[in-house]
Amino acid sequence: MLRDFFLGFIRIHVLHHACQEPVYGLQLIAELARHGYRLSPGTLYPVLHGLEKSGYLVREERVVDGKRRKYYRATPRGQEALAEAKARIAELVAEVLEDETP
């Protein structure tokens, strides 16, 4: 069950970065590692492909240092989904942490 929660967090995190600029897999693995997520390409790439298939991301291939790299950026649908997710996250965090003392 925790894996499902964390995959949801990862999807939102990926969408967040893809709304800011085009991103690629290894870049995202490093970014997510900064937040304590240890992902293999075998976990991340299905997430990227799923977001792309759902219309939240669009893929663009570029040649970088002689190698093809797949960049992903958010679509308008992805931007709308992130905005809605942020609103729900804010509401949820406020409720879940309302009894917490600093």
C-alpha positions in Angstrom: 0.0 0.0 0.0 2.8 2.4 0.8 4.3 1.8 -2.7 1.0 3.0 -4.2 1.1 6.1 -2.1 4.7 6.9 -3.0 4.0 6.2 -6.7 1.3 8.9 -6.5 3.7 11.3 -4.9 6.3 10.5 -7.6 3.8 11.1 -10.4 2.9 14.5 -8.9 6.6 15.4 -8.5 7.4 14.4 -12.1 4.4 16.5 -13.3 5.6 19.4 -11.2 9.1 19.4 -12.8 7.7 18.8 -16.3 5.5 21.9 -15.9 8.7 23.9 -15.2 10.9 22.6 -18.0 11.4 19.6 -20.2 12.8 16.7 -18.1 14.4 13.3 -18.9 14.5 10.1 -16.9 18.0 10.1 -15.3 17.5 13.8 -14.4 14.3 12.8 -12.6 15.9 9.8 -10.9 18.5 12.2 -9.4 16.0 14.8 -8.4 13.7 12.2 -6.7 16.8 10.8 -4.9 17.3 14.2 -3.3 13.9 13.7 -1.7 14.7 10.2 -0.5 13.1 8.2 -3.4 15.4 5.5 -4.7 14.0 4.7 -8.1 15.3 2.4 -10.8 14.7 3.2 -14.5 12.4 0.2 -14.5 10.1 2.0 -12.0 10.4 5.6 -13.4 10.0 4.9 -17.1 6.6 3.2 -16.8 5.5 6.2 -14.7 6.6 8.5 -17.5 5.0 6.4 -20.2 1.8 6.2 -18.2 1.6 10.0 -17.8 2.3 10.3 -21.5 -0.4 7.8 -22.5 -2.9 9.6 -20.2 -2.1 12.9 -22.0 -0.4 14.7 -19.1 3.1 14.6 -20.7 4.4 14.8 -24.3 7.7 13.3 -25.3 10.3 14.9 -27.5 13.5 13.1 -28.6 16.8 15.1 -28.8 20.3 14.2 -29.6 22.6 15.1 -26.7 26.3 14.2 -26.9 25.6 11.8 -29.8 22.9 9.9 -27.8 19.1 10.1 -28.2 17.5 11.4 -25.0 13.7 11.5 -24.4 12.5 14.7 -22.8 9.1 15.0 -21.4 7.1 18.2 -20.8 3.7 18.8 -19.4 0.7 19.3 -21.7 -2.0 21.8 -20.9 -4.0 18.8 -19.5 -0.9 18.0 -17.3 -0.7 21.6 -16.1 -4.4 21.5 -15.2 -4.0 18.2 -13.4 -1.1 19.6 -11.4 -3.0 22.7 -10.4 -5.9 20.5 -9.1 -3.5 18.2 -7.3 -1.8 21.1 -5.6 -5.2 22.4 -4.3 -6.1 18.9 -3.0 -2.7 18.4 -1.5 -2.9 21.7 0.4 -6.3 20.8 1.7 -5.1 17.3 2.7 -1.9 18.5 4.4 -3.8 21.1 6.4 -6.3 18.5 7.6 -3.8 15.7 8.3 -1.3 18.0 10.1 -3.8 20.3 11.9 -3.2 18.7 15.3 0.5 18.7 14.9 2.5 21.0 17.1 5.7 22.6 15.6 
